[in-house]
Each structure stands twice: as structure tokens, then as C-alpha cells.
């Protein structure tokens, strides 16, 4: 999107112009949805998270620093909205003991030729806590300490949940297709 057009849309959104809000929403729908899909359990949850994220964008757009890239700011809000959704819907912690973990070698995974949608559907099958930790660590690049602070869990719990998420992903990928 052109920077002049983006600046105009942002100015309109600051002035609460519904037409500009709609245009901004449409322009960044795909980008925002891609982030939310990584954290959500399904497409319906992702839409709910994304809509809440855009509501946050429109209410906080006056705080946007024009020096920084808009996409980075929007992505940060979508990640935070995803984490907030996770926190508000975390009714029951999902845990497996480490003793149940089965070592699956990497050679078992080499025959799978997955596209993005296949991999996304497998990740979405992870329990909320595993999915959140996996996304924050493997995709967003957060440290375990940052994940612990963000999700309100211990650093060790983050490491354990990442290990369990990877093991669960390996099992699901071996059985995929």
C-alpha cells in the first residue's frame, strides 16, 4: 500500500471515519488473518480474534508512531489480541506428562510434503497453551523468559510446553495424510 494512501487512511481512522476504517480493514485483512490463524484453533476463532484486534487498532491508532512500519505495529496488536483471547478462554490447562512423550526420529517426517494450509491445520490442532508457546517461540522469535511474562507462566513451563508441542506436532505429522 502506498505510504501517502496509508497516511490518509490512518488520519481518517484517527478521526473515526468509518469509510477509512473499512478501507484499512480490507487492506490488511489477509495479513492480520494470517497472524490470527496461527494462534487460533480454527477459522471462526481467528475471525473473532482478528475483529477484536482491529477494534484495538481503531481505538489505539492515535498511539501509532509513524516512524515505525505500520505492518509491524498491526502485527504486534494482532499477536497481543491472540494472546488475550487465549488467556480469556483458557478454562482448562492441557498437560501431558513427559513420560508419555515418544521419540519420533526426523527420518519419519521426511516423506511428508506439506503445504502451508496443511501445516496450519496441524498446528491448529495443538492445545491452546502448546499452540501459543510454539507460535511465540518458533514463529515470532520470543525467548522463554518473554513467553513466560507474556502468558503468565514460568520460564520452565514455557520450555516444557514447547517440547510437548514439538513432540505432539511430530506425532501428528507422521500420521498426516
N, C-alpha and C positions, 0 to 999 in steps of 0.2 A: 504494500500500500504506500502511496506517495506520502512523503512527510508533511507536505502542505495540507493534503486532504485529511491526514490523520490529526494534525494540529487543529483543523477546523472542527472535526468530529469531537475531539476532546474538549474544545472550547464550548461546543454545543452541549455536550454531556454535563459539563460543569454548570451550565445554565439550565440544566434539566430539560433540554429539548428532546422530546420523545422520538422524533424522527432521527436525530443524530444518534441517540441511544440504540435504536433499532438497526441503524446502519453499522455501528460499531459491533453490535452483537453478531450481525450477519457476516461481517468481515473477518471476525476472529472466532467464529463458531467452531470450525474444524480444528484449529489449534487448541482451543480450550477443551473441546470434547476429547481429543487425543490424550490430554493430561488426565482428565477425569476418568476416562475408561480404564486407565492403568490402575487406578485406586478402587474403582467401583466393582461390585460383584456382578453387575450386569448393566445393560444399556439404560434401563429405567433409573437405576441409582445414579449413573453417570449424568443423565439429563438433570436429575434433581440437584446433584452437586454443582453442575455447571451453572444452572439457573441461580442457585444461591451465590455462586462465585460472581456472576455478572451483577447481581444485586449489590454485592460488596464493592465491585468495581464502580458502579454508578454512584454509590453513596460515599466512596472514598477517593473519587477521581481527582478531587481538588488537591489531594496529597501527592499525586503523581509528579515525580521530578523529571522534567522534560529533557534533562541532560542524559538520562539513562534510557535505554531502549524500552519502548512500550511493551513489546512482547515479553521481555524478561519480567517486568512488573506484573503483567497479566498472568504469566505462568506462576509466579510466586503466589498470587491471590488464589488461583485455581488449586495449587498444592495445599495451601492452608485451608481452603474450603473442603477439600477432600479429607484432610486430617480431622477437621472439626466434625465432619459427617461421621467419620469413623469413630471418634470419641463419643458422639451423642448416641450412636447406635450399637455401641459395644456393650451388649447386655450380658453376654456370657463369654468368658475368656476361653479360647480354644487352645488346648495344650495336649501334646503327646509326650510321653516320656522318651528320653534319649535312647533307652533300651529298645524301643520299638523301631528305631531307625535301622534301615537296611542299606548296606553299602552297595551302590549300583555303579559299576565301572563306567567310564566315559565311552568305552567301545560300544556299549549297549545303545548309546544315543546317536551314533554316527549315521545310522540308516535313515533317521527321520529327516525329511525335508519339509520344514515348516515355513509357512509364510507368516507375515505379521499378524494377520487375523487369527490364525491357529494358535500362535504363541500367546496372543492377548486372551483368547478364550481359556487357555490353560491357566494363565496367571489369575484370571478372574475366579477360577475355582478354588484358589487358596483361601483359607480362612482370613477374616479381616486383618488380624494382627500380623500374620505372616505376610500378607499382601502389602500392607503398609510398610513394614520394615524392609521387605525386599525392594519395593519401589524406591524408598528413600535412600537405601544403601546402593543398590546395583544400578539404578537408573539416574537418580538425582545426585548421587555422589556425597551424601551426608555421611559423617562419621557416626560410630555407635554412640558416642557421647551426645552428639547433636540429636540423634534419633531418640535417645532416652529422654532428653529435655523436651523435645517436641511432643512426644507421645505420653510423657509422664510415666516412663518405665525406667528400670535400671539399665545401665550400660551392658551388664552381663545378660540381662533378659533380651536385649536387642540382639546380641551376638547369638544367643541360643535360638531365638526365633528366626534369624537369618539362616542358621544351619538347618533348622527344621523345614523352613520354606524351600531351601535348595533341595533337600532330600525328597520332599513331597513333590516338587517340580520334576525331579529326575524320575520318580516312580510314574507320574502322570505322563511324562514324555515317552517313556518306554512303552506304555500301554496305549499311546495315542495312535490312532488310525490303524 
